[in-house]
Amino acid sequence: METVKQPLNISFYTQKGGVGKSTMTTLLASLLHYSFGYNVLVMDCDFPQHSLANMRERDKENIMQNEIFKQLAIKQFQTLKKKAYLIIKCKAEEALEKATALMNDLDYKINVVFFDLPGTVNTKGVLSTLNSMDFIFSPLIADRLVVESTLSFTKAFMGLPKDSNNSSKQELWLFWNQVDGREKTELYDSYHRIIKELEFPLMQSRIKDSKRFRKETETASKYVFRSSLLAANPRLLKVSNLTDFVQEFLTITKLKLS
């Protein structure tokens, strides 16, 4: 009897706001779904603001008002022959159950489920949901408070008993986000020494800082970057170093199309 490959549960998670977890969720979900051929599902658990679900609605409006984006959307649909990935609003404590129920009703197989969780770890269901992830990717920025908070949480979380229902070995990876090229390399070197001493996995790819990360599709814009309905512009991906990041991400997760 052939074993059915289960979708990967993945979360970009950090306790600190403003370091890019929701942005990275959107960028990776769109890249995997629209550019790499995977089927993606996004569970927006960030109750009550549900920023990703609300962004989807704004994306729809902006595409309808921008002729360039409208043509890109038509071409994308004609090429891929598949719809946009679903973004489901829910609370953290019900996210896993809702995702499973939804996937059982779909007529296509989901390869990756992204969980966008509240940054407050004491929120009901956050820890248990994180404990069921196959991979957690935690963004770091070169700020002492962010680094200390993230490393402290990582150490505590990795010491927790893992979910017995998750048959795969859970992995947690740190990565540098919003890297300013003008920042001193000595600063990163000192942080790297601490991370190495703690034996935490650190991705080699660094995401460069860009105003694009803080902008959605706009009615007057010509280029797509952060969008839940369109894949990011290849040139902008390269400039931000997301091209290298997604390749390393795929290597770590060992994602394969079934």
C-alpha positions, -999 to 999 in steps of 0.1 A, spaced: 0 0 0 15 34 -10 20 59 18 3 92 12 28 120 17 14 145 42 16 182 36 43 201 54 32 224 83 54 255 83 54 287 103 75 318 102 74 327 138 88 352 162 75 369 194 87 403 181 66 424 158 79 442 127 106 416 118 87 402 88 69 369 97 37 378 79 56 393 49 78 362 46 47 340 48 31 358 19 62 359 -2 70 322 2 34 311 -2 31 331 -34 65 319 -48 57 282 -40 22 283 -54 26 305 -85 63 300 -95 73 265 -82 42 244 -88 33 236 -53 -3 238 -39 -3 260 -8 -28 267 20 -24 296 44 -40 296 78 -43 331 91 -44 326 128 -35 362 138 -69 368 155 -85 393 155 -67 415 129 -62 386 104 -38 408 84 -32 382 56 -69 377 49 -74 414 48 -44 419 25 -60 394 1 -91 416 -2 -69 446 -8 -49 427 -34 -81 419 -53 -91 455 -54 -57 467 -65 -54 442 -93 -88 453 -107 -77 489 -106 -42 483 -122 -42 473 -158 -6 459 -156 -15 437 -127 -48 426 -143 -30 414 -174 -4 396 -152 -32 379 -133 -49 367 -165 -16 354 -180 -7 337 -147 -41 319 -146 -39 309 -182 -4 295 -177 -9 277 -144 -45 267 -148 -51 269 -111 -67 294 -87 -50 315 -60 -42 297 -28 -67 298 0 -62 321 30 -84 308 59 -92 329 90 -91 311 123 -79 311 158 -46 294 168 -62 267 189 -84 255 160 -60 260 131 -47 224 128 -82 209 129 -96 234 104 -67 229 80 -72 191 81 -110 193 76 -105 217 47 -79 196 29 -102 166 32 -128 185 12 -105 198 -15 -103 180 -49 -65 186 -51 -36 178 -28 -20 205 -6 18 203 -4 25 231 22 4 247 49 17 280 63 4 290 97 6 328 105 4 329 143 1 357 168 34 369 182 21 365 218 32 330 228 7 330 257 -22 333 233 -43 301 235 -32 275 210 0 292 198 25 268 216 5 237 207 3 247 171 40 255 169 47 222 185 29 205 155 50 223 129 74 203 107 95 235 102 97 268 120 116 297 105 124 326 129 135 359 114 163 379 131 172 415 127 203 432 139 187 445 170 199 434 205 164 431 220 151 411 190 181 388 190 180 382 227 142 376 227 144 352 197 173 332 211 157 330 245 124 317 230 142 293 207 161 278 236 130 274 257 109 261 228 134 235 217 135 222 253 97 215 252 84 179 247 75 175 211 41 165 197 38 127 196 14 130 166 41 147 145 60 117 131 87 138 115 115 154 133 108 191 138 134 216 127 137 253 138 159 276 116 169 311 123 176 335 94 187 372 90 160 395 77 160 432 68 198 432 65 212 467 58 244 465 37 258 494 57 257 476 90 291 464 103 299 427 96 315 426 131 280 429 145 267 399 127 299 380 135 294 385 172 258 373 170 269 343 149 293 332 176 265 332 202 242 313 178 269 288 171 276 283 209 239 276 214 240 251 184 210 267 167 206 262 129 212 294 110 204 298 73 232 311 51 209 333 30 203 368 43 173 388 32 183 424 23 164 453 37 140 469 12 111 493 13 94 467 -10 88 445 20 66 471 35 46 477 3 17 457 -11 5 459 -47 -4 495 -54 -27 509 -81 0 531 -95 28 505 -93 44 486 -122 61 458 -104 48 431 -81 66 422 -49 45 414 -18 12 400 -31 -10 371 -22 -24 368 -58 7 373 -80 43 360 -78 70 386 -70 89 401 -99 121 380 -105 144 410 -106 131 422 -72 135 387 -58 172 387 -69 179 422 -55 164 413 -21 182 379 -21 150 360 -19 160 339 -49 188 324 -28 166 322 3 139 302 -14 164 277 -29 179 272 6 143 269 20 135 241 -5 167 223 3 160 224 41 124 213 38 131 187 10 99 197 -7 91 175 -36 61 175 -59 41 143 -56 
